[in-house]
Amino acid sequence: MVKKIENRNIDVTKARGELEEDLLEYVYRTWRQGRQITSKEYAREVNITGYEAAGLVRSLVKKDFCVSRKTDILN
């Protein structure tokens, strides 16, 4: 009888709130360095899709945590 070995290397997906928090921290750190980033740059940095990164940005703008440059231009 052979004992079955379980695969413990499971990639656990982060909750959306955690992803938003990580994005805010990243934006703050880059702002402190005097840099600006795009959602595509952030997506490459943390290995998520551009679509996911853009969704996180839209969510934070909607919650008034961030201001979109596109929104700034229109106002």
C-alpha positions in Angstrom: 0.0 0.0 0.0 1.4 3.4 -1.1 0.7 6.5 0.9 -0.7 9.3 -1.3 1.3 12.5 -1.0 -0.7 15.7 -1.2 0.4 18.7 -3.2 0.8 21.5 -0.7 2.1 24.0 -3.3 -1.3 25.5 -4.0 -1.4 29.1 -5.3 -4.0 30.9 -3.2 -5.7 33.8 -4.9 -5.8 37.0 -3.0 -9.1 38.7 -2.1 -9.9 41.8 -4.1 -9.6 44.0 -1.0 -6.0 42.7 -0.5 -5.2 43.4 -4.2 -6.6 47.0 -3.9 -4.5 47.5 -0.7 -1.4 46.3 -2.4 -2.0 48.6 -5.3 -2.4 51.6 -3.0 0.8 50.7 -1.2 2.6 50.5 -4.5 1.2 53.8 -5.8 2.3 55.5 -2.6 5.8 54.1 -2.7 6.2 55.2 -6.4 4.7 58.6 -5.6 7.3 59.0 -2.8 10.0 58.3 -5.4 8.5 61.1 -7.6 7.3 58.7 -10.2 4.0 57.9 -11.8 2.9 54.6 -13.1 0.3 53.2 -15.5 -2.0 50.2 -14.7 -0.1 48.3 -17.4 3.2 48.9 -15.6 1.7 47.8 -12.3 0.2 44.7 -14.0 3.7 43.7 -15.3 5.2 44.3 -11.8 2.8 42.1 -9.9 2.2 39.6 -12.6 -1.6 40.2 -13.2 -3.4 41.0 -16.5 -3.7 44.6 -17.6 -7.5 44.1 -17.5 -7.3 43.1 -13.8 -5.0 46.1 -13.0 -7.3 48.5 -14.8 -10.3 47.1 -12.8 -8.5 47.7 -9.5 -7.7 51.3 -10.5 -11.3 51.9 -11.5 -12.5 50.5 -8.2 -10.1 52.7 -6.2 -11.1 55.8 -8.3 -14.8 55.0 -7.7 -14.1 54.7 -3.9 -12.3 58.1 -4.0 -8.9 56.6 -3.0 -7.3 57.7 -6.2 -7.8 60.3 -8.9 -7.7 59.3 -12.5 -5.7 61.6 -14.8 -8.5 61.2 -17.4 -10.9 62.5 -14.8 -8.6 65.4 -13.9 -8.4 66.4 -17.6 -12.1 66.6 -17.9 -12.7 68.7 -14.8 
